[in-house]
Amino acid sequence: MRDNNDLILVDMDDKEKGFAEKLDVHKRGLLHRAFSVFLYDGDRLLIQRRAEDKYHSAGLWANTCCSHPRGEETVLEAAAKRLLLECGIENADLHEAGKFVYHAVFSNGLTEYEMDHVIVGEYSGSFKANPEEASELRYVRVDELKHDMENEPDRYAVWLFTALGIAESYRKGNSFLSKQNRSQE
């Protein structure tokens, strides 16, 4: 019987291969399904500073939220649940922008080897950081974020560099700006 902490193992084509316990997956460096959510308000992106007790990338800035789908839930269902848990956000209109694989080994011996689905949405409502997940949530202008990432890369989670590019390409390629923002262009 699967546990709630089991992650979905995948191959390089994102086809399910089975399930394994979260900590074991990260100890053994197994490829598994994950997602990264990017919520925008016009030209601003909601980012989080990961909680200091996270097992990796603690205290680093990252996208709005991220996690792993469980069991039979879709990536979009899992993303909506995680937004509520980490950020107190409900009813964001989410779209899958793309996916990529990344591999990172951390100083504590754990490994992230993820098929990361990039999820994009537009949101201008309230939010509140869950202190177990994030020490801070704030909006930042995307151009300022990119500049800071170039100049201070050690302040940011490793996956953010690739995932942000996918999110930005999706927004530009799909005219994923709100009607108000499109009318100002």
N, C-alpha and C positions, 0 to 999 in steps of 0.2 A: 504494500500500500504506500502511495506517495505521501510525502509530508508537505505541509504548506511552505516549507523552506526549500523545496526541491526546485532546481532550475531546469530549463529546457535545453538539452544538449542538441546541437545542430551540426551539419556539415557545412562546407564552404558555399553550398547553394542554398543555405538556410532551411534545409529539410531536417525535420526532427529525427533524432537518433535515440532519444530516451531521456531519462531524467536522473539527476544526482543532487545530493545535498549541497547547499550553497557553499559552505566553508570547504568541503571536500573539492568542489569544482575549482575554487580559487587556489587551493593548495596544489592541486594536480595540473592546473593550467588548461582545463578543458574548454573547448569552444562552446559557448552558450549564447542564447538569445538575450538581448537587452534593448533598452530604449533610452533616448535622451530627448527631453521635451524643451522646446524653445517657445516661450510666449512673448509676443510683441505687442506694444502699444505704439503704433506708428513707427517712428524710427528708433524707438527705445526697446531694449530687450530686458526682461526680468531675469536677473541672475541670482545665484545663491552662493554664499560662502559655506562650504561643507562643515558640519559640526567637527569639533576638535577630537572627538572620540571615534570617528569613522575609521575603519580598518585600513583604508588607503585614501590618499589625497585629502587627508584631514586639514581643515583650515584653508583649503584652496578654493578659488572662485571657479564656478562651473555654470552650466546652463540652468534653466529654471528648476528642473528636477530630472532624476534618472533612476532607473531600477531595472527589474527583470519581470517579464510576464510569468505567471504561474499556471500550472495545470492546463485547462482548456481555454483560458481567456485569451482574447486577441491582444495584440500589442496596443491598439487604441483603447480597449477596455482597461488594460493594466495602467496605461498612461493617465487616464482619467482618475482612476483610484489613487494613484501616487500623487497626482496634483492635489487632491483633497488631503491626503495624509501629510505631505511635506509642506504644503503652501496654503492650505485652507481654501483652495480654489475649486469651485464647482461650475459645471456647465460651460467649459471652454470649448470652442469649436476647433477640433483637432484634425490634422491632416498628416498623412505619412509623406515625407519629403524624399526619402531614400534610405539607404543603409550602407554600412561599411564595416570592415573587420579591423579591429586594432588589437595589439598585443603589448602589454606592459608588465614588467616584473618590478615589484616594489621592494623596498629595503627590508620589510618584514618577512620576505620570502613568499608572499602571496602573489598571484598572477591574475591579471585581467586578460582574457582572450575572448573577445565579444564580437558577435554579429550585432552591431548597434543600429537600431532603427531610429532615424531622426524624425521627430514629430514636431510639427509647427502649428501654432495657433495665434490668434489675435485676441487680446484680453486687456481690459482697462478697469476692471473692478478691484475690489479689496483683496488683500492677501495677508497671511500671517505665518511666519516661519515656525515650524515644529522644531523646538530646540534639540530634539534627539537626532534630527536629520540635517538641519541647517542653522548656523548661528546668525545668519543675516540674509535677507532678501532685499533687493533694490533694483530699480530700473536704471539702466545706463544707455546712453546713446551708442548705437552700434559702431559709428566711426571712432568714438572715444575708446570703446572696448578694444577694437582692432589695434589701435595705436598702442594702448597699454599692453596688449598681448605681445606685440612686437618688441616692446622695450623692457617688459618685465615678465617674461614667459614663465618664470618659476612661481608666479602667483596664481597660475591657472592649471586646472586639471588637464591631463594629457589628451583626453579624447575631445576636448572643446575645440582644439585647433582644426580638426577635420570636420567635426559635426557642425560647427558654425558655418563653414563654407557651404555645406550641403543645404543647411537651412536658408542661408542667404540666396543661394542659387534658385532654390524652390520659390522663394518669395518673388524674386525678380522674374523668373520664367513663367510663373503662373499668375502674375498680377495679384499676388496674395495680400495686397494692401486693402485697408478698409475703403469704402466708397468715399469717405471724407478725405482720406489721404490721397486717393487717386484724383479727386477733383482739384487738389492743390498742386498737382504736378504740371 
